[in-house]
Amino acid sequence: MRDSSSKVGQFRWLAVTSDGARMFLYDQLDLPGPNESHVLSRDDAEFIFDLVKSQSCSCTLELGFSWGCSTAYIVAASNAPHVVVALRGQHTERGLHNIRKLGLAEFLTFIDGPSHLIFPRLINSRFQASFILANGTHRFEAALVDFFYCDKVLKSGGMLMIDEAWLPSIQMVSAFIRSNRTDYTEIATPTGSQFLFRKEREDVRAWNHFEPFGLEP
């Protein structure tokens, strides 16, 4: 399902500027106040913009949507197709309005549904992404399943960012990747709000490979 009701490429020039694009976007978004709910910070949003822009992404994927802040920064940086997998919620229309207002809706495909049901469809269609932002369900087992599926569609050399690094469930998923997935390299992020991994190659582990993992004391 593609949301494309806005004027095509209204602000496309923003994606080829430097600091101006990053600063402009945040101020144009209709976001909640700092005390209303958790929202992506300006620093984190600008880091995502710079990261995506440096990757020359051909297609990107995002789990979760909310107010569309990260979506706006990803799409503006890449000018490439962007797929969002998320359940429609109380903030979804507000987020879609943000994307339309910025003239970025032509790039967005919004798929309404739980990720564990949508991912097999993406895999069967041979979908691949150069950058993935995982910010879906934050329970451990759901986040681990999301990683399993993200790995299936992430290109070698692509980046996987997992949001909400302060949550123990997300820290545990990242500990699994560090301990068990030597095909991924961890990259430090400036604010520590996300975990970032680069997929170096395809997985070639033995069928019974497992390394114990856990949170550091």
C-alpha positions in Angstrom: 0.0 0.0 0.0 1.6 3.2 -1.1 0.8 6.6 0.4 1.4 9.1 -2.4 -1.2 11.9 -2.1 1.3 14.7 -1.7 2.9 16.8 -4.4 5.7 14.7 -5.9 9.2 15.8 -4.8 8.0 19.0 -3.2 11.2 19.3 -1.1 13.5 16.9 -3.0 16.3 19.5 -3.0 16.7 19.0 0.7 18.2 15.6 0.2 21.2 17.0 -1.7 22.1 19.8 0.7 24.2 19.3 3.8 23.4 20.7 7.2 20.4 22.7 6.0 18.3 19.6 5.2 18.8 18.0 8.6 17.9 21.2 10.5 14.9 22.0 8.3 13.2 18.6 8.7 12.9 18.5 12.5 11.3 21.9 12.7 8.7 21.0 10.0 7.5 17.9 11.8 4.3 17.8 13.8 5.7 16.1 16.9 4.5 15.7 20.5 6.0 17.8 23.3 8.9 16.4 25.2 6.7 15.4 28.1 3.9 13.9 26.0 5.6 10.7 24.8 9.0 9.3 23.7 10.0 10.8 20.4 13.3 10.6 18.4 15.6 13.4 19.4 17.0 15.9 17.0 20.5 14.5 17.5 19.5 10.9 16.8 17.4 12.0 13.8 20.4 13.9 12.3 22.7 11.0 12.9 20.3 8.7 11.0 20.2 11.2 8.2 24.0 11.3 7.9 24.3 7.6 8.1 21.7 6.8 5.5 23.1 9.5 3.2 26.6 8.0 3.4 25.3 4.6 2.4 23.8 5.5 -1.0 20.9 3.3 -0.1 18.8 1.8 -3.0 15.9 0.7 -0.6 15.3 1.0 3.1 13.1 -0.7 5.7 11.7 0.4 9.0 9.8 -1.4 11.7 7.5 0.9 13.6 6.3 4.4 12.5 4.5 6.5 15.1 4.9 10.2 14.2 7.1 9.5 11.1 10.1 11.4 12.3 12.7 8.7 11.5 10.9 7.9 8.3 11.2 11.5 7.2 14.9 11.6 7.8 15.6 8.2 6.2 13.6 9.1 3.0 15.0 12.6 2.7 18.6 11.3 3.0 18.1 8.5 0.5 15.5 9.7 -2.1 14.9 5.9 -2.4 11.9 3.6 -1.8 11.2 3.1 1.9 9.0 0.4 3.3 7.5 0.8 6.7 6.0 -2.2 8.5 3.8 -1.2 11.5 0.4 -1.6 13.0 -1.7 1.4 12.5 -2.2 3.2 15.8 -3.3 6.5 17.3 -0.3 8.4 15.9 -0.2 6.9 12.4 -2.3 9.5 10.6 -0.2 12.2 12.2 2.9 10.6 11.0 1.6 10.1 7.5 0.6 13.8 7.5 4.2 14.7 8.3 5.5 12.6 5.4 2.9 14.2 3.0 3.6 17.7 4.2 7.3 17.2 3.4 6.6 15.9 -0.1 8.2 12.5 0.7 5.1 10.3 0.3 6.0 9.1 -3.2 8.9 7.1 -1.7 6.8 5.5 1.1 5.1 2.1 1.1 3.3 1.6 4.4 2.4 -2.0 5.2 -0.2 -2.3 8.1 0.4 -5.5 10.0 2.6 -7.3 12.5 6.2 -7.8 11.3 6.2 -11.6 11.9 3.4 -11.9 9.3 4.7 -9.3 6.9 8.3 -10.4 6.7 7.6 -13.8 4.9 5.8 -11.8 2.2 8.8 -9.5 1.8 11.2 -12.5 1.6 9.0 -14.3 -0.9 9.1 -11.2 -3.1 12.9 -11.1 -2.9 12.8 -7.7 -1.2 16.2 -6.5 0.0 17.2 -3.4 2.0 20.5 -1.5 2.4 19.4 0.1 5.7 17.0 -1.2 8.3 15.7 0.7 11.4 14.1 -1.8 13.8 11.8 -0.1 16.3 8.9 -2.4 16.5 7.7 -4.5 19.5 10.3 -4.3 22.3 9.6 -7.6 24.1 12.7 -9.8 23.9 11.3 -12.6 21.9 9.6 -10.3 19.4 12.7 -8.2 18.9 14.8 -11.4 18.4 12.4 -12.6 15.8 12.6 -9.2 14.1 16.4 -9.5 14.0 16.1 -13.0 12.5 13.9 -11.6 9.7 15.9 -8.4 9.2 18.9 -10.5 8.5 17.1 -12.3 5.8 16.4 -9.1 3.8 19.5 -7.0 4.7 22.1 -6.8 2.0 25.7 -7.6 2.7 27.3 -4.3 3.6 24.0 -3.0 4.8 23.3 -1.4 8.2 20.9 -2.5 10.9 20.0 0.0 13.6 18.0 -1.2 16.6 16.3 1.6 18.6 15.7 1.9 22.3 19.1 0.7 23.5 18.2 1.5 27.1 15.8 -1.4 27.2 17.1 -4.7 28.7 15.2 -6.7 26.1 17.0 -4.8 23.3 20.3 -5.0 25.1 19.8 -8.8 25.2 19.2 -9.0 21.5 22.3 -7.0 20.8 24.3 -9.3 23.1 23.1 -12.2 21.0 24.3 -10.5 17.8 27.7 -9.7 19.3 28.2 -13.3 20.7 26.7 -15.3 17.9 26.8 -13.4 14.7 30.4 -12.8 13.6 29.1 -11.7 10.2 28.0 -8.5 11.9 30.3 -5.7 13.1 29.0 -3.3 15.8 29.5 0.5 15.2 29.3 3.0 18.0 26.6 5.6 17.9 27.0 9.2 19.1 24.2 9.3 21.6 24.0 5.6 22.6 20.3 5.6 22.0 20.5 2.8 19.3 22.6 -0.2 18.6 24.1 -0.2 15.1 25.5 -3.2 13.2 26.9 -3.6 9.7 26.3 -6.9 8.0 29.7 -7.9 6.6 28.7 -11.1 4.8 26.2 -13.9 4.7 25.9 -16.2 7.6 28.0 -19.3 7.3 27.8 -20.8 10.8 27.5 -24.5 11.4 23.9 -25.8 11.8 24.3 -26.2 15.6 26.4 -23.1 16.3 25.6 -21.4 19.6 27.6 -19.1 22.0 26.2 -18.3 25.4 25.2 -14.6 25.8 23.8 -12.3 28.4 23.9 -8.8 29.8 27.1 -7.6 31.3 26.9 -7.0 35.0 
